[in-house]
Structure formats: structure tokens, C-alpha cells
């Protein structure tokens, strides 16, 4: 099929294989989000990401985000080109630094 299941902490591709990685409704379940972000930066130029924003009672994941902590997490890795909130979801387009 066109999809593969991979380890987000050790993406099995060489550096800069992809223009874009899309991660929707997944990072909040990861034990080590920083490790994933470094791997994503290694293999791609851009990350499209959605994460939940709001009250923890509405969600069932390991963490809930605020707009501030998403910025703090992502800004050291590159340039945030899109940062849009739609209800309880935050959409971010991050262009990684080389």
C-alpha cells in the first residue's frame, strides 16, 4: 500500500529525503516529542503538525498543549510559517533550519 508504519524516533530514510512530513493528532501521544522533532528535521525540510489545545479533560493523550508551549518547542528548530487555531486544534507549518 502507499503507507508504511515506521518508528518516529528513528525514521528509516537518509537526510533530507522529504520536502514535508505531516504529523496530525500524533505528537501528543509520543513519549519523546523532542526526539521525533529532531528526526523529522533530519529527513525533511518542512513539518505540518496539528496538536490539541485546551482542557485535558476533553482529550486522552499524554499531554495537552498551549499556543505558548508549542511556540517554545518549535521556534528553536526553524521558522513557523503557519500558526492557526481552529477550535481545539492548532495547525502549524514549520520550516526547519538546516
Backbone as numpy.savetxt, mean C-alpha at the origin, in Angstrom:
# Nx Ny Nz CAx CAy CAz Cx Cy Cz
-4.09 -19.04 -14.93 -4.93 -17.86 -14.93 -4.04 -16.61 -14.93
-4.58 -15.45 -15.07 -3.74 -14.25 -15.10 -3.26 -13.82 -13.72
-3.72 -14.47 -12.65 -3.36 -14.06 -11.29 -2.40 -15.05 -10.65
-1.53 -14.53 -9.78 -0.60 -15.36 -9.04 -0.70 -15.01 -7.57
-0.55 -16.00 -6.73 -0.47 -15.77 -5.29 1.00 -15.70 -4.95
1.41 -14.58 -4.33 2.82 -14.40 -4.00 2.97 -13.93 -2.56
4.18 -14.01 -2.06 4.52 -13.51 -0.74 4.77 -12.01 -0.85
3.97 -11.20 -0.20 4.09 -9.74 -0.30 5.38 -9.22 0.32
6.03 -10.03 1.14 7.27 -9.63 1.79 8.51 -10.02 1.00
8.31 -10.86 -0.01 9.43 -11.29 -0.86 8.87 -11.53 -2.26
8.63 -10.44 -2.96 7.99 -10.50 -4.28 8.99 -11.11 -5.27
8.61 -12.21 -5.93 9.57 -12.98 -6.73 9.83 -12.42 -8.14
10.19 -11.15 -8.18 10.51 -10.50 -9.46 11.73 -9.62 -9.26
12.44 -9.37 -10.35 13.62 -8.52 -10.29 13.21 -7.07 -10.08
14.17 -6.26 -9.72 13.92 -4.85 -9.46 13.24 -4.17 -10.64
12.28 -3.31 -10.31 11.57 -2.47 -11.27 10.95 -3.26 -12.43
10.38 -4.40 -12.11 9.68 -5.21 -13.11 8.38 -4.55 -13.54
7.71 -3.88 -12.64 6.37 -3.36 -12.89 6.32 -1.84 -12.85
5.43 -1.28 -13.64 5.16 0.15 -13.53 4.33 0.43 -12.28
3.33 -0.44 -12.02 2.40 -0.19 -10.93 2.05 -1.48 -10.19
1.98 -1.39 -8.89 1.42 -2.45 -8.04 0.14 -1.88 -7.44
-0.90 -2.71 -7.43 -2.18 -2.32 -6.85 -2.41 -3.16 -5.59
-2.65 -2.49 -4.49 -2.89 -3.16 -3.21 -4.16 -2.57 -2.60
-5.26 -3.28 -2.71 -6.52 -2.75 -2.20 -7.02 -3.63 -1.07
-7.38 -2.98 0.02 -7.96 -3.65 1.17 -7.11 -4.84 1.61
-5.78 -4.68 1.65 -4.91 -5.78 2.04 -3.85 -5.37 3.05
-3.29 -4.18 2.91 -2.17 -3.81 3.76 -2.55 -3.79 5.24
-3.79 -3.49 5.53 -4.23 -3.45 6.92 -4.24 -4.82 7.60
-4.10 -5.88 6.81 -4.02 -7.24 7.34 -2.59 -7.75 7.47
-1.64 -7.01 6.97 -0.24 -7.46 6.96 0.41 -7.24 8.32
1.19 -8.23 8.75 1.93 -8.11 10.00 3.03 -7.06 9.89
3.64 -6.94 8.71 4.79 -6.06 8.52 4.58 -5.19 7.29
3.80 -4.13 7.45 3.47 -3.27 6.32 4.70 -2.57 5.76
5.65 -2.22 6.61 6.87 -1.55 6.13 7.67 -2.45 5.21
7.75 -3.72 5.56 8.47 -4.69 4.71 7.80 -4.81 3.34
6.47 -4.87 3.33 5.75 -4.91 2.06 6.04 -3.67 1.23
5.99 -2.50 1.86 6.21 -1.26 1.12 7.61 -1.20 0.51
8.60 -1.70 1.21 9.96 -1.72 0.66 10.05 -2.69 -0.53
9.38 -3.82 -0.44 9.35 -4.76 -1.57 8.61 -4.16 -2.76
7.50 -3.51 -2.50 6.74 -2.87 -3.58 7.61 -1.82 -4.27
8.32 -1.03 -3.48 9.21 0.00 -4.06 10.32 -0.64 -4.88
10.80 -1.79 -4.45 11.87 -2.48 -5.18 11.42 -2.92 -6.57
10.20 -3.42 -6.67 9.77 -4.02 -7.94 8.89 -3.12 -8.81
8.50 -1.95 -8.30 7.57 -1.10 -9.06 7.93 0.38 -8.93
7.40 1.15 -9.85 7.57 2.60 -9.83 6.46 3.29 -9.03
5.27 2.68 -9.05 4.08 3.31 -8.46 3.32 2.27 -7.65
2.72 2.74 -6.55 1.83 1.92 -5.75 0.47 2.60 -5.68
-0.58 1.87 -6.08 -1.96 2.31 -5.86 -2.46 1.52 -4.66
-3.00 2.23 -3.68 -3.30 1.62 -2.40 -4.64 2.13 -1.89
-5.44 1.23 -1.34 -6.60 1.66 -0.57 -6.49 1.06 0.82
-6.84 1.87 1.81 -6.86 1.43 3.20 -8.10 2.00 3.88
-8.58 1.32 4.94 -9.75 1.82 5.66 -9.37 2.97 6.58
-10.26 3.92 6.68 -10.12 5.07 7.57 -11.35 5.07 8.47
-11.18 5.30 9.74 -12.36 5.42 10.58 -12.27 4.63 11.87
-13.41 4.20 12.32 -13.53 3.51 13.60 -13.16 2.03 13.47
-12.38 1.51 14.42 -11.96 0.11 14.39 -13.16 -0.83 14.48
-14.22 -0.43 15.14 -15.38 -1.31 15.30 -16.03 -1.66 13.97
-15.83 -0.85 12.93 -16.44 -1.09 11.63 -15.66 -2.13 10.82
-14.43 -2.43 11.23 -13.53 -3.25 10.41 -13.03 -4.44 11.22
-12.38 -5.38 10.55 -11.92 -6.59 11.23 -10.43 -6.88 11.01
-9.65 -5.90 10.64 -8.25 -6.13 10.32 -7.34 -5.85 11.51
-6.02 -5.95 11.28 -5.03 -5.73 12.32 -4.91 -4.27 12.73
-5.14 -3.37 11.78 -4.98 -1.94 12.09 -5.99 -1.12 11.30
-6.24 0.05 11.83 -7.06 1.05 11.15 -6.17 2.26 10.95
-6.43 3.01 9.92 -5.57 4.14 9.57 -6.27 5.46 9.77
-5.45 6.48 9.91 -5.90 7.86 9.83 -5.19 8.47 8.62
-5.71 9.56 8.13 -5.04 10.22 7.02 -3.62 10.62 7.41
-3.44 11.04 8.64 -2.12 11.47 9.11 -1.13 10.32 9.15
-1.54 9.15 9.69 -0.55 8.07 9.78 -0.26 7.43 8.43
-1.17 7.53 7.49 -0.87 7.05 6.13 0.17 7.96 5.49
0.00 9.25 5.63 1.01 10.19 5.10 2.38 9.93 5.73
2.42 9.78 7.05 3.68 9.52 7.76 4.35 8.24 7.27
3.55 7.23 6.98 4.07 5.95 6.52 4.62 6.04 5.10
3.93 6.77 4.22 4.25 6.75 2.80 5.18 7.86 2.33
5.11 9.02 2.92 5.91 10.15 2.42 7.41 9.89 2.35
8.01 9.16 3.29 9.44 8.88 3.17 9.81 8.01 1.96
8.82 7.34 1.39 9.08 6.42 0.28 8.93 7.06 -1.10
8.32 8.23 -1.17 8.12 8.82 -2.48 7.18 9.99 -2.46
6.64 10.29 -3.63 5.75 11.43 -3.84 4.30 10.94 -3.90
3.47 11.45 -3.00 2.05 11.11 -3.01 1.37 11.97 -4.07
0.89 11.31 -5.13 0.27 12.02 -6.26 -1.25 12.11 -6.14
-1.86 11.13 -5.48 -3.30 11.13 -5.25 -3.51 10.74 -3.79
-4.39 11.47 -3.12 -4.72 11.21 -1.72 -6.17 11.62 -1.54
-7.07 10.66 -1.78 -8.51 10.97 -1.80 -9.27 10.05 -0.86
-10.09 10.66 -0.06 -10.94 9.89 0.84 -12.34 9.78 0.24
-12.87 8.56 0.27 -14.23 8.30 -0.17 -14.90 7.52 0.94
-15.67 8.22 1.77 -16.29 7.56 2.91 -15.22 7.05 3.87
-15.24 5.74 4.13 -14.29 5.13 5.05 -13.07 4.54 4.36
-12.87 4.86 3.09 -11.70 4.36 2.37 -10.83 5.52 1.91
-9.53 5.27 1.93 -8.56 6.24 1.45 -7.86 5.64 0.25
-7.84 6.37 -0.86 -7.13 5.96 -2.07 -5.86 6.79 -2.18
-4.74 6.09 -2.38 -3.45 6.77 -2.48 -2.71 6.26 -3.70
-2.13 7.20 -4.44 -1.20 6.86 -5.51 0.15 7.41 -5.07
1.10 6.50 -4.91 2.44 6.85 -4.47 3.45 6.54 -5.57
4.19 7.54 -5.98 5.30 7.34 -6.93 6.56 7.21 -6.09
7.15 6.01 -6.14 8.32 5.74 -5.30 9.53 6.54 -5.72
10.34 6.92 -4.73 11.67 7.47 -5.01 12.56 6.33 -5.47
13.54 6.64 -6.28 14.49 5.59 -6.70 15.52 5.32 -5.64
